[in-house]
Amino acid sequence: MTVAQPEGLNFDCETGNYHTFCPISCVAWLYQKIEDSFFLVIGTKTCGYFLQNAMGVMIFAEPRYAMAELEEGDISAQLNDYEELKRLCSQIKRDRNPSVIVWIGTCTTEIIKMDLEGLAPKLEAELGIPIVVARANGLDYAFTQGEDTVLAAMAARCPDKAPVVEAEKSERNAIAKLLNFGKKKEEVQAEESEYVDHPPLVLFGSLPDPVVTQLTLELKKQGIKVSGWLPAKRFTELPTLEEGYYVAGVNPFLSRTATTLMRRRKCKLIGAPFPIGPDGSRAWIEKICSVFGIEPKGLAEREQQIWENLEDYIQLIRGKSVFFMGDNLLEISLARFLIRCGMTCPEIGIPYMDKRYQAAELAMLEKTCQEMGVPVPRIVEKPDNYNQIQRIYELNPDLVITGMAHANPLEARGINTKWSVEFTFAQIHGFTNARDILELVTRPLRRNNNLKDLGWDKLVKEEAKV
């Protein structure tokens, strides 16, 4: 008798447009993360309006970013690009004195073929300040891939040799400061001896400082020492990257950075699922441990404890369905976590899929579906939104996670939605932040339950009849 094999992952590509936030929005979180940086976005007034709207709440914080607006003279090549950029960067250096200026290229610089990579080294030598060029145009990149291009450019600037005075360097290191704050020198030395002897490990991906500390401590419990993070809090503290160093990513949209680290810096990539949800966090730590030949301790109990703490939220979504339209490239990881919570997912739309970089995550998604006894989602790269809307009408999911452009029209047709951009700006990594994911996912469902308790649904039906 033959046993039926479980259905594998089904991939499709509809070659639709990127219906996502513009990738230059990566400035919003990167300028806060890299404290001694200045971001100069080179584009048109439309780019400036977008940044004003996307980051308007930060207007009183004196942010370290600016807009180099291209006029008709720039676009028609009647002006000297070098002189204009020199004037702006000289003013930035005089007023703000950053450790690095990051040029963010936009659609316009791509269309008019502005040679930013050629201008930057010459201007860097003249002004004496590092200038990093990152192309984050919406023609080639989706929302969160803006961070990917910036980190890939910064990976080339990481020192390739450890400083001579390593002890002094570690004292200045941001991670060491966070972990050793308030401790005596003897206590720090005692804790250093707890680490297992393993090759250097650098983690890449921009995360808030509390999450950086959490993940660093989770690895420390297993005897694993994190040598550095890309990006660091300061450009002057970028991690050392020598040939043979191990690197691991924390976000699924950093495939270009991973490729740069492997090909240009000759690092070894640890292909692990991403630390999103208690299941992903455990798998991420276990994979790093396995590469270094370390037997993980207490992870099963840690994961089980988190699941127990999430039960009140899980009861709200167990047995319900979720549909991803595709926006921030976190879709695979979020779908895997929500399926483990008891949801079903008929389709995962995603703007861009690198099957090599997300191989471990895809394998874990398939395994999770088999263990939970639910159908494997259909994965659609670059989905055509018209076709997706028709499928949403047919499937009638309980929740659609979508970009901001489609949320209100879907809500008007009685479909529950959640903005995908909120997952980008929330703290969702690691064991302790899994609750924040479910807080976001269940919010529209809890809102509807509250409205039903107030009799609002009956009032809406009465008005519809009128």
N, C-alpha and C positions, 0 to 999 in steps of 0.2 A: 504494500500500500504506500503510495507517495504522499508525503506531507506537503501541504500548500505552503509555498514560501511567502513571507511577508512582502508587501508591496514596497518598492524602493522609492527614493525621492524622484519627483517628476519636475524637470526643469523646462521652462519655456521662456521665450524672449519675444515680446511684441513690438520692440523698437519704437516705443512711444517717446515723447519728449520727457525731459526731467521736470516733473511737476513738483519742484521742491523749493525750499528757501535758497537764496543765492549763497554760494559758498564763501563770499567775502564776509559773511556774518561771523565766521570763525574769529574775527577780530574781537568780538564781544567777550569771549572767554579767554583768549590767548593773551590779550593785553593785561588782563588781571592776573593771569598765572605767571607770566614772565615780567617781574616787577621792574626791571631796569630796561625795558624795551620801549620802542616807539613804532607804531604801525602807520605807514603812509599808503593809503589806498589811491591808486592812480586810475581814474575813470571819469565818467561824465557826471552831470548834476543828478541824473537818475540814481547813480550809485550813492551819492551823498544823501538823497532823500530816503533811500532805503535804509542806510545806516542810522539816519536820524530817527526813523520810525522803529527800527529793530532795537535800538539802544537808547531811545529817548529818556528812559527812566534813569539813566546814568549821567544826565546832562550836568548835574551839580557836583559830580565827583571829579571834575577836571580830568577826563580820561586821556590816556596817552595814545591817541590815534588822531589822524587828520585826513583830509580829502585833498588830493591834488587834482583839481578839476580840469579836464581837457576842453579847450575851447575850439572853435572852428579853425583857428590858425594852427593849433596843434595837429588836428586831424588831417588838415590839408598839407602838412609838412612845411608850413611857412615859418614856423618858429623853431628855435634851437632847443631840442628836448634836454640836452645836457645842461645848458645854462639855467633853464627853468628849475630842473631838479636840484641842481647845485644850490640855487638860491633858497629853495625850500628846505633842503637838508641842512644848510648852513644856519638857517633860522632855528630849526629844530635843535641843532646841537647847541646853539647859543642860549636858547630859552630853557631847554629841558635837560640837556647833557645826558642822553641815554647811553647805555653800553652797546646798543645795537639798534639800527633802523631796519625795519622789515618793509620792503616794497611789496604790496599786494597788487598783482596784475589783474585786470578785469577784462570783460568781453571786448571793450574798445581797444585796449592795448594789443589784444590778440588780433583783431581785425585789421588794424593799421600797421601791424608788424613792428611795434615799438621794441627796439632791441634793449630791453631792460638788463639782460644778462651781460651785454657788452658794455653798457654804461656804468653798471655798479662797481666793477673792480677799479676803473679809472677814478671814479668819484670817491671811492673808499680810500684810495691811496692819497688823494688830494686833501680830503677832510680829516683823515686819520681816525675814522670810526667805522666799525664793521657794518656792511650793508648786505642783507640777505634778501634774495629775490624769490618770491613764491607766486606762481601763477594760480589764481583761484577764480578763474572765470567760469561763469555759468554755462558756457557752451560745452565745455569738456568735463566739468565736475559737478557732482551733486552736493547737496547741503554741507554735510560734515566733512567732505573731502577737502574743504579749504584747509582744515587743520592738517590733513595728511600732507598736502603740498608744502606747508610751512615746516612741519617736522622733518620731512624728507630733505628740505634745503638746510635745516639746522644740523641734521645728522652729518653733513659734510664738514661742518665747523667744529665738531667735537674733537678735542685733542686726541692724538693717536699714541701718546706716551704719557704714562703717569708722571706727575710732578716729582721732583727730587725729594722734597720734604713732604712725604705722604701723610705723616701724622698731623702736621699743621693744616694740610688741605682738608683732612677729615674733620678737624675741629671747626673749620669754616663751612663745611658742607651743611646744607639746609636740613637734610634728613637726620644727620647726627644731632643737630641742634634740637630738632623736634623730639627725638627719642630720648635724648639724654638731659633734657631740661630739668634743672633742679637737683641733679644727681652729683655725688662726689666722684672724684677721679678714680678712687679705688673701686667704687660700684660699677663704673663704666668699664674698667679693665676686667672685672669679674664677669660682666655680661659678654664682653668680647670673646671670652674663652668658651662661651656656650655655643658659638657658631661651629658648624661642621666645615671641614676643609673642602672647599669646592671651587670650581672656576668662577671668575667674576660674572655677575648677573646684572644686566641693565634692563629696566622696564621702560617701555615707551607708551605715551598716551597722556594727554592733558587731563588731570583730575584735580578737584579741590584739595587743599592741604589736609583736611581731616580724613579724606578717603585715602590719600597717599600714605598717611600715618597708619591707618587701619590695615591696608594691604601689606605694608612693610612689616608691621607687627605680626600679622598672620604668618608670614614667611619666617619671621624670626622664631616663632614658636616651634617651627620644624628645623631650626638650626641653619636656616638659609639667610645669608646676608645680601642685601640689595646694595650694589656698588654705586648706583645712581639712577636718576630718572631723566628721561627726555620727553618734554622739556623740563629743565630745572627752574627753580624760582627765580634765578638770575642767570642771564646769558653768560656771565663770567664763571658760572659754576656748572657748565655743561659737563656731562660724564665723560670719562676717558673711554675710548673705543679702540681696542687693539684687536688684531687678527686672532680669532679663536674665542673671543668673548661671547658669552651667551646673552641673547636678548629675548624678551617676551612682551607681547602686546596686551593691552588691557581693553582695547576697543576694536570692533570688527571693521572699521572703515579706514584702517591705517595700512593698507596693502602696499602702497607706494613707499611708505617709510620702511616697511619690512623688507621690501626688495632692495632699497638703497642700502640698508644695514648689511644685508647679505652680500650683495654684489660689489658695492664700492668699499665697504668697511670690513668685509670678510668675516662678519660675525655669524654665529650659529643661532638660527631661529628655533625657539621652542614652540612647536605647533600645538597649542592647547585651546580648549574652549575658553570663552571669555568670562571673567569673574562677575557675571550678572545673575542674580538669584543665588540661593544657597547651594543649588545643584551645580551651577556653573562655577561658583567660587571654590567649591570642594574639588571639582575636576581640574580647575586651573592650578591649584596648589599641588594636587596629586601628580599632575604631569610634570611640573617643575621638579618635584621630589624624585620622580622616577628617572629623569634625565641625570640628576646628580647622585643617583644610587642611594637615596635616603628613604627609609620606611616612615611614611606619614603617621602621625600620632594624633588621636582624638578627633579626627575630621568627621567621622560618621556620627559621633555623639554631638559634635558642634552643629552639623547640618540638621540632625533630628530636632535639636532644641529650637532652631530657627523656625522649622516647619510648624512646630507646636505653637510658637508665638504668632504665627501667621493665620492660624485656623479661623479666627473670626472674620478675616477678609476672604479667605478661600471659600467659606460657606456661601458667600454672595455670588461667586463666579463659577462654582463647580457645576458642570453640566451645560454651561452656556458656551456660545460660539463667538470667536473673535476673527475679524477680517483685517488684514494689513494692506493699505493701499500703496505704501512705499514712500519714504521721505528721507529718513536720517541714517539708513544703513544699519540700524540696530535691530531690524525686524526679525532676523533669524534667532538671535539670542533671546529677545523678548518673547517670541512665539514658543521657543523651547521651554522657557520658564513657565509661561501661562498654561501650556499643555500639561506640564508636571503638576500645576495647581488644579487640574481637572477640567480645563477648557478644551474645546475642539477648535481647530483652525483650518478652514477649507482652503484658504489661499494666503500666501505671503508675497505681496508685491515688494520689490526692492529696486532702487534705481540702478545699482551696479553690483555685480557679484563676482568676486575673485574666489573661485572654488578652491584654489590652492591654499590661500591664506585662511579661509574659513573652513577648511577640510575637517578639522576636529570638531568644530561647532556643528557642521552639517551631519557628521556621524552621530553626535550626541542627540541631535534633533530626531534623527531616524530611530535611534535606540529608545529615546523617551516615548515616542509614539507607540512603539512595539510594547514597551512595558506598561503603558497606560491603556493599551487596547483601543486606540483611536486611529482613524485614517491618517496617512501621511499627507501633509499639506502640499498643494501645488505651489511651486516657487516660480514667480513670473518676474523676469528681469526687464527693466524699462517698460512697465506696463502701459498700455493704451488706456487712458482714463475713461473714454466712452465705453469701451468693452467692459472695464471693471465695474462701472456703474450698473450695467445690465446684469452682470453676475451678482452684484450686491442685491439687486431687486429680486433675483431668482432665489438666492440663498437665504435672504432675510436674516443676517447674523444679529446676535444680541448686541454686539459692539463693533464699530469700525474705527480703527486707529489710522488717522489720515492727516494730511497737511492742512494748514489753516484755510486754504482756498476752497476746500470741498466740505468743510465741517458744517457751515450754516445751511447750504443747500440740502445736505443729507438730513440734518436735524429737522428741516422744514417738511421733509417727507416721512418723518416719524422714525428715523434711524438714529440710534445712540452713537455718538462719536466722541473721540478723545484726540486732542492735538498731539501729533507725534513730536513736535518741537519741545514739548514740556519734558519729555524723557531725556532730551539732549542736555537741558539745563539743570535737571534734577540730579541729586546724588543717588545713583542706582547701583554702584559697584560694591562688591563685598557682601559678607554675611549680614551685617547689621542694617544695610540699606535696602534689603529686599522688601521691607515693609513700605518704603516710600514708593516702590513700583506699584504695589497693590493699592496704595492710597490713590494714586493717579488713575489706575485702571477702573477701580470701583466707584470713583466719584460720580460719573454720570448715572450709574445704576442706582447708587444711593440717593441721588437727587430725584430720580424718577419715583423711587419708593416713597420718598417724603412727600412728593406732589400727590401721589395716589392717596396717601393718608389724609391729605388736606381736601381730597375730592376734586383736585384740579383737573384730572383727566376727564371727569364727567362734565365739568364746565366747558372744556375744549370741544367735546363731542356735541354739546348743546349749541355752542356757537357755530359749529360746522353745519348743523342742520339749518340754522337760520340763514 
